């Protein structure tokens, strides 16, 4: 049977995150049946290595984004190449391809 992939997210405060998500519609529900999101609470700084803040939201680093996309399907790997070009451009380097 095909199953939806489980996405894992780290937060320093699960309660606040769930409150913010429940303010949207539809609210989220905790379940062990067909769960597709896993929330983990940690204050370990390595989980948040090189995070970026923009407009009050925290985002994964471009390198983490690249690594996650490269470990997925063809379409995601193609997107990862775009992320790689943006990383190189931001660093003032040019893409060798």
Chimera marker file (.cmm) of the C-alpha trace (Angstrom):
<marker_set name="trace">
<marker id="1" x="0.000" y="0.000" z="0.000" r="1" g="1" b="0" radius="0.5"/>
<marker id="2" x="1.367" y="3.423" z="-0.937" r="1" g="1" b="0" radius="0.5"/>
<marker id="3" x="1.936" y="5.768" z="1.965" r="1" g="1" b="0" radius="0.5"/>
<marker id="4" x="2.457" y="9.478" z="2.148" r="1" g="1" b="0" radius="0.5"/>
<marker id="5" x="5.947" y="10.492" z="3.257" r="1" g="1" b="0" radius="0.5"/>
<marker id="6" x="6.239" y="11.755" z="6.845" r="1" g="1" b="0" radius="0.5"/>
<marker id="7" x="7.755" y="15.253" z="7.099" r="1" g="1" b="0" radius="0.5"/>
<marker id="8" x="9.738" y="16.035" z="10.245" r="1" g="1" b="0" radius="0.5"/>
<marker id="9" x="9.958" y="19.531" z="11.723" r="1" g="1" b="0" radius="0.5"/>
<marker id="10" x="11.927" y="20.820" z="14.707" r="1" g="1" b="0" radius="0.5"/>
<marker id="11" x="10.726" y="23.602" z="16.968" r="1" g="1" b="0" radius="0.5"/>
<marker id="12" x="11.789" y="25.047" z="20.288" r="1" g="1" b="0" radius="0.5"/>
<marker id="13" x="8.137" y="25.308" z="21.414" r="1" g="1" b="0" radius="0.5"/>
<marker id="14" x="5.625" y="22.744" z="20.127" r="1" g="1" b="0" radius="0.5"/>
<marker id="15" x="2.722" y="24.237" z="22.082" r="1" g="1" b="0" radius="0.5"/>
<marker id="16" x="3.117" y="27.672" z="20.452" r="1" g="1" b="0" radius="0.5"/>
<marker id="17" x="3.540" y="26.094" z="17.019" r="1" g="1" b="0" radius="0.5"/>
<marker id="18" x="0.382" y="23.988" z="17.408" r="1" g="1" b="0" radius="0.5"/>
<marker id="19" x="-1.545" y="27.045" z="18.648" r="1" g="1" b="0" radius="0.5"/>
<marker id="20" x="-0.421" y="29.021" z="15.581" r="1" g="1" b="0" radius="0.5"/>
<marker id="21" x="-1.331" y="26.146" z="13.236" r="1" g="1" b="0" radius="0.5"/>
<marker id="22" x="-4.724" y="25.686" z="14.889" r="1" g="1" b="0" radius="0.5"/>
<marker id="23" x="-5.495" y="29.358" z="14.325" r="1" g="1" b="0" radius="0.5"/>
<marker id="24" x="-5.667" y="28.411" z="10.644" r="1" g="1" b="0" radius="0.5"/>
<marker id="25" x="-8.413" y="26.342" z="9.090" r="1" g="1" b="0" radius="0.5"/>
<marker id="26" x="-8.686" y="23.390" z="9.302" r="1" g="1" b="0" radius="0.5"/>
<marker id="27" x="-7.036" y="22.837" z="12.697" r="1" g="1" b="0" radius="0.5"/>
<marker id="28" x="-4.478" y="20.060" z="13.048" r="1" g="1" b="0" radius="0.5"/>
<marker id="29" x="-5.138" y="16.896" z="15.025" r="1" g="1" b="0" radius="0.5"/>
<marker id="30" x="-2.665" y="14.578" z="16.712" r="1" g="1" b="0" radius="0.5"/>
<marker id="31" x="-3.010" y="10.991" z="15.522" r="1" g="1" b="0" radius="0.5"/>
<marker id="32" x="-0.941" y="7.865" z="15.054" r="1" g="1" b="0" radius="0.5"/>
<marker id="33" x="-3.010" y="6.722" z="12.051" r="1" g="1" b="0" radius="0.5"/>
<marker id="34" x="-1.810" y="7.982" z="8.685" r="1" g="1" b="0" radius="0.5"/>
<marker id="35" x="0.227" y="10.755" z="10.261" r="1" g="1" b="0" radius="0.5"/>
<marker id="36" x="2.209" y="12.766" z="7.705" r="1" g="1" b="0" radius="0.5"/>
<marker id="37" x="3.915" y="15.300" z="10.000" r="1" g="1" b="0" radius="0.5"/>
<marker id="38" x="6.240" y="14.692" z="12.926" r="1" g="1" b="0" radius="0.5"/>
<marker id="39" x="6.972" y="17.615" z="15.281" r="1" g="1" b="0" radius="0.5"/>
<marker id="40" x="10.013" y="17.415" z="17.546" r="1" g="1" b="0" radius="0.5"/>
<marker id="41" x="10.824" y="19.895" z="20.283" r="1" g="1" b="0" radius="0.5"/>
<marker id="42" x="14.465" y="20.645" z="20.987" r="1" g="1" b="0" radius="0.5"/>
<marker id="43" x="16.715" y="23.467" z="22.100" r="1" g="1" b="0" radius="0.5"/>
<marker id="44" x="19.772" y="21.763" z="20.556" r="1" g="1" b="0" radius="0.5"/>
<marker id="45" x="21.374" y="24.454" z="18.381" r="1" g="1" b="0" radius="0.5"/>
<marker id="46" x="22.634" y="21.922" z="15.818" r="1" g="1" b="0" radius="0.5"/>
<marker id="47" x="19.024" y="21.329" z="14.729" r="1" g="1" b="0" radius="0.5"/>
<marker id="48" x="18.841" y="24.993" z="13.792" r="1" g="1" b="0" radius="0.5"/>
<marker id="49" x="22.280" y="25.385" z="12.156" r="1" g="1" b="0" radius="0.5"/>
<marker id="50" x="22.477" y="28.450" z="9.916" r="1" g="1" b="0" radius="0.5"/>
<marker id="51" x="18.763" y="29.238" z="10.032" r="1" g="1" b="0" radius="0.5"/>
<marker id="52" x="17.599" y="32.371" z="8.243" r="1" g="1" b="0" radius="0.5"/>
<marker id="53" x="15.027" y="34.890" z="9.439" r="1" g="1" b="0" radius="0.5"/>
<marker id="54" x="12.851" y="36.751" z="6.980" r="1" g="1" b="0" radius="0.5"/>
<marker id="55" x="9.719" y="38.772" z="7.744" r="1" g="1" b="0" radius="0.5"/>
<marker id="56" x="9.457" y="37.277" z="11.242" r="1" g="1" b="0" radius="0.5"/>
<marker id="57" x="9.650" y="33.660" z="10.045" r="1" g="1" b="0" radius="0.5"/>
<marker id="58" x="12.548" y="31.259" z="10.454" r="1" g="1" b="0" radius="0.5"/>
<marker id="59" x="13.679" y="29.200" z="7.455" r="1" g="1" b="0" radius="0.5"/>
<marker id="60" x="16.120" y="26.351" z="6.930" r="1" g="1" b="0" radius="0.5"/>
<marker id="61" x="19.542" y="27.280" z="5.605" r="1" g="1" b="0" radius="0.5"/>
<marker id="62" x="20.017" y="27.126" z="1.829" r="1" g="1" b="0" radius="0.5"/>
<marker id="63" x="22.537" y="24.307" z="2.268" r="1" g="1" b="0" radius="0.5"/>
<marker id="64" x="20.076" y="22.242" z="4.321" r="1" g="1" b="0" radius="0.5"/>
<marker id="65" x="17.433" y="22.908" z="1.675" r="1" g="1" b="0" radius="0.5"/>
<marker id="66" x="19.835" y="21.756" z="-1.037" r="1" g="1" b="0" radius="0.5"/>
<marker id="67" x="20.706" y="18.549" z="0.840" r="1" g="1" b="0" radius="0.5"/>
<marker id="68" x="17.054" y="17.681" z="1.485" r="1" g="1" b="0" radius="0.5"/>
<marker id="69" x="16.094" y="18.259" z="-2.148" r="1" g="1" b="0" radius="0.5"/>
<marker id="70" x="19.041" y="16.216" z="-3.462" r="1" g="1" b="0" radius="0.5"/>
<marker id="71" x="17.879" y="13.202" z="-1.445" r="1" g="1" b="0" radius="0.5"/>
<marker id="72" x="14.483" y="13.165" z="-3.149" r="1" g="1" b="0" radius="0.5"/>
<marker id="73" x="13.033" y="12.543" z="-6.615" r="1" g="1" b="0" radius="0.5"/>
<marker id="74" x="14.174" y="13.910" z="-9.998" r="1" g="1" b="0" radius="0.5"/>
<marker id="75" x="12.044" y="17.043" z="-9.833" r="1" g="1" b="0" radius="0.5"/>
<marker id="76" x="13.375" y="17.934" z="-6.377" r="1" g="1" b="0" radius="0.5"/>
<marker id="77" x="16.965" y="17.312" z="-7.535" r="1" g="1" b="0" radius="0.5"/>
<marker id="78" x="16.381" y="19.726" z="-10.422" r="1" g="1" b="0" radius="0.5"/>
<marker id="79" x="15.145" y="22.301" z="-7.900" r="1" g="1" b="0" radius="0.5"/>
<marker id="80" x="18.241" y="21.580" z="-5.787" r="1" g="1" b="0" radius="0.5"/>
<marker id="81" x="20.393" y="22.641" z="-8.728" r="1" g="1" b="0" radius="0.5"/>
<marker id="82" x="18.647" y="26.028" z="-8.713" r="1" g="1" b="0" radius="0.5"/>
<marker id="83" x="19.313" y="26.326" z="-4.974" r="1" g="1" b="0" radius="0.5"/>
<marker id="84" x="22.976" y="25.450" z="-5.572" r="1" g="1" b="0" radius="0.5"/>
<marker id="85" x="23.270" y="28.217" z="-8.171" r="1" g="1" b="0" radius="0.5"/>
<marker id="86" x="21.721" y="30.696" z="-5.715" r="1" g="1" b="0" radius="0.5"/>
<marker id="87" x="24.162" y="29.611" z="-2.979" r="1" g="1" b="0" radius="0.5"/>
<marker id="88" x="27.135" y="30.033" z="-5.314" r="1" g="1" b="0" radius="0.5"/>
<marker id="89" x="25.845" y="33.398" z="-6.519" r="1" g="1" b="0" radius="0.5"/>
<marker id="90" x="25.352" y="34.639" z="-2.947" r="1" g="1" b="0" radius="0.5"/>
<marker id="91" x="28.917" y="33.572" z="-2.151" r="1" g="1" b="0" radius="0.5"/>
<marker id="92" x="30.203" y="35.461" z="-5.188" r="1" g="1" b="0" radius="0.5"/>
<marker id="93" x="31.187" y="32.256" z="-6.970" r="1" g="1" b="0" radius="0.5"/>
<marker id="94" x="30.087" y="31.093" z="-10.396" r="1" g="1" b="0" radius="0.5"/>
<marker id="95" x="28.584" y="27.745" z="-11.296" r="1" g="1" b="0" radius="0.5"/>
<marker id="96" x="31.121" y="25.503" z="-13.064" r="1" g="1" b="0" radius="0.5"/>
<marker id="97" x="28.506" y="23.926" z="-15.385" r="1" g="1" b="0" radius="0.5"/>
<link id1="1" id2="2" r="1" g="1" b="0" radius="0.2"/>
<link id1="2" id2="3" r="1" g="1" b="0" radius="0.2"/>
<link id1="3" id2="4" r="1" g="1" b="0" radius="0.2"/>
<link id1="4" id2="5" r="1" g="1" b="0" radius="0.2"/>
<link id1="5" id2="6" r="1" g="1" b="0" radius="0.2"/>
<link id1="6" id2="7" r="1" g="1" b="0" radius="0.2"/>
<link id1="7" id2="8" r="1" g="1" b="0" radius="0.2"/>
<link id1="8" id2="9" r="1" g="1" b="0" radius="0.2"/>
<link id1="9" id2="10" r="1" g="1" b="0" radius="0.2"/>
<link id1="10" id2="11" r="1" g="1" b="0" radius="0.2"/>
<link id1="11" id2="12" r="1" g="1" b="0" radius="0.2"/>
<link id1="12" id2="13" r="1" g="1" b="0" radius="0.2"/>
<link id1="13" id2="14" r="1" g="1" b="0" radius="0.2"/>
<link id1="14" id2="15" r="1" g="1" b="0" radius="0.2"/>
<link id1="15" id2="16" r="1" g="1" b="0" radius="0.2"/>
<link id1="16" id2="17" r="1" g="1" b="0" radius="0.2"/>
<link id1="17" id2="18" r="1" g="1" b="0" radius="0.2"/>
<link id1="18" id2="19" r="1" g="1" b="0" radius="0.2"/>
<link id1="19" id2="20" r="1" g="1" b="0" radius="0.2"/>
<link id1="20" id2="21" r="1" g="1" b="0" radius="0.2"/>
<link id1="21" id2="22" r="1" g="1" b="0" radius="0.2"/>
<link id1="22" id2="23" r="1" g="1" b="0" radius="0.2"/>
<link id1="23" id2="24" r="1" g="1" b="0" radius="0.2"/>
<link id1="24" id2="25" r="1" g="1" b="0" radius="0.2"/>
<link id1="25" id2="26" r="1" g="1" b="0" radius="0.2"/>
<link id1="26" id2="27" r="1" g="1" b="0" radius="0.2"/>
<link id1="27" id2="28" r="1" g="1" b="0" radius="0.2"/>
<link id1="28" id2="29" r="1" g="1" b="0" radius="0.2"/>
<link id1="29" id2="30" r="1" g="1" b="0" radius="0.2"/>
<link id1="30" id2="31" r="1" g="1" b="0" radius="0.2"/>
<link id1="31" id2="32" r="1" g="1" b="0" radius="0.2"/>
<link id1="32" id2="33" r="1" g="1" b="0" radius="0.2"/>
<link id1="33" id2="34" r="1" g="1" b="0" radius="0.2"/>
<link id1="34" id2="35" r="1" g="1" b="0" radius="0.2"/>
<link id1="35" id2="36" r="1" g="1" b="0" radius="0.2"/>
<link id1="36" id2="37" r="1" g="1" b="0" radius="0.2"/>
<link id1="37" id2="38" r="1" g="1" b="0" radius="0.2"/>
<link id1="38" id2="39" r="1" g="1" b="0" radius="0.2"/>
<link id1="39" id2="40" r="1" g="1" b="0" radius="0.2"/>
<link id1="40" id2="41" r="1" g="1" b="0" radius="0.2"/>
<link id1="41" id2="42" r="1" g="1" b="0" radius="0.2"/>
<link id1="42" id2="43" r="1" g="1" b="0" radius="0.2"/>
<link id1="43" id2="44" r="1" g="1" b="0" radius="0.2"/>
<link id1="44" id2="45" r="1" g="1" b="0" radius="0.2"/>
<link id1="45" id2="46" r="1" g="1" b="0" radius="0.2"/>
<link id1="46" id2="47" r="1" g="1" b="0" radius="0.2"/>
<link id1="47" id2="48" r="1" g="1" b="0" radius="0.2"/>
<link id1="48" id2="49" r="1" g="1" b="0" radius="0.2"/>
<link id1="49" id2="50" r="1" g="1" b="0" radius="0.2"/>
<link id1="50" id2="51" r="1" g="1" b="0" radius="0.2"/>
<link id1="51" id2="52" r="1" g="1" b="0" radius="0.2"/>
<link id1="52" id2="53" r="1" g="1" b="0" radius="0.2"/>
<link id1="53" id2="54" r="1" g="1" b="0" radius="0.2"/>
<link id1="54" id2="55" r="1" g="1" b="0" radius="0.2"/>
<link id1="55" id2="56" r="1" g="1" b="0" radius="0.2"/>
<link id1="56" id2="57" r="1" g="1" b="0" radius="0.2"/>
<link id1="57" id2="58" r="1" g="1" b="0" radius="0.2"/>
<link id1="58" id2="59" r="1" g="1" b="0" radius="0.2"/>
<link id1="59" id2="60" r="1" g="1" b="0" radius="0.2"/>
<link id1="60" id2="61" r="1" g="1" b="0" radius="0.2"/>
<link id1="61" id2="62" r="1" g="1" b="0" radius="0.2"/>
<link id1="62" id2="63" r="1" g="1" b="0" radius="0.2"/>
<link id1="63" id2="64" r="1" g="1" b="0" radius="0.2"/>
<link id1="64" id2="65" r="1" g="1" b="0" radius="0.2"/>
<link id1="65" id2="66" r="1" g="1" b="0" radius="0.2"/>
<link id1="66" id2="67" r="1" g="1" b="0" radius="0.2"/>
<link id1="67" id2="68" r="1" g="1" b="0" radius="0.2"/>
<link id1="68" id2="69" r="1" g="1" b="0" radius="0.2"/>
<link id1="69" id2="70" r="1" g="1" b="0" radius="0.2"/>
<link id1="70" id2="71" r="1" g="1" b="0" radius="0.2"/>
<link id1="71" id2="72" r="1" g="1" b="0" radius="0.2"/>
<link id1="72" id2="73" r="1" g="1" b="0" radius="0.2"/>
<link id1="73" id2="74" r="1" g="1" b="0" radius="0.2"/>
<link id1="74" id2="75" r="1" g="1" b="0" radius="0.2"/>
<link id1="75" id2="76" r="1" g="1" b="0" radius="0.2"/>
<link id1="76" id2="77" r="1" g="1" b="0" radius="0.2"/>
<link id1="77" id2="78" r="1" g="1" b="0" radius="0.2"/>
<link id1="78" id2="79" r="1" g="1" b="0" radius="0.2"/>
<link id1="79" id2="80" r="1" g="1" b="0" radius="0.2"/>
<link id1="80" id2="81" r="1" g="1" b="0" radius="0.2"/>
<link id1="81" id2="82" r="1" g="1" b="0" radius="0.2"/>
<link id1="82" id2="83" r="1" g="1" b="0" radius="0.2"/>
<link id1="83" id2="84" r="1" g="1" b="0" radius="0.2"/>
<link id1="84" id2="85" r="1" g="1" b="0" radius="0.2"/>
<link id1="85" id2="86" r="1" g="1" b="0" radius="0.2"/>
<link id1="86" id2="87" r="1" g="1" b="0" radius="0.2"/>
<link id1="87" id2="88" r="1" g="1" b="0" radius="0.2"/>
<link id1="88" id2="89" r="1" g="1" b="0" radius="0.2"/>
<link id1="89" id2="90" r="1" g="1" b="0" radius="0.2"/>
<link id1="90" id2="91" r="1" g="1" b="0" radius="0.2"/>
<link id1="91" id2="92" r="1" g="1" b="0" radius="0.2"/>
<link id1="92" id2="93" r="1" g="1" b="0" radius="0.2"/>
<link id1="93" id2="94" r="1" g="1" b="0" radius="0.2"/>
<link id1="94" id2="95" r="1" g="1" b="0" radius="0.2"/>
<link id1="95" id2="96" r="1" g="1" b="0" radius="0.2"/>
<link id1="96" id2="97" r="1" g="1" b="0" radius="0.2"/>
</marker_set>
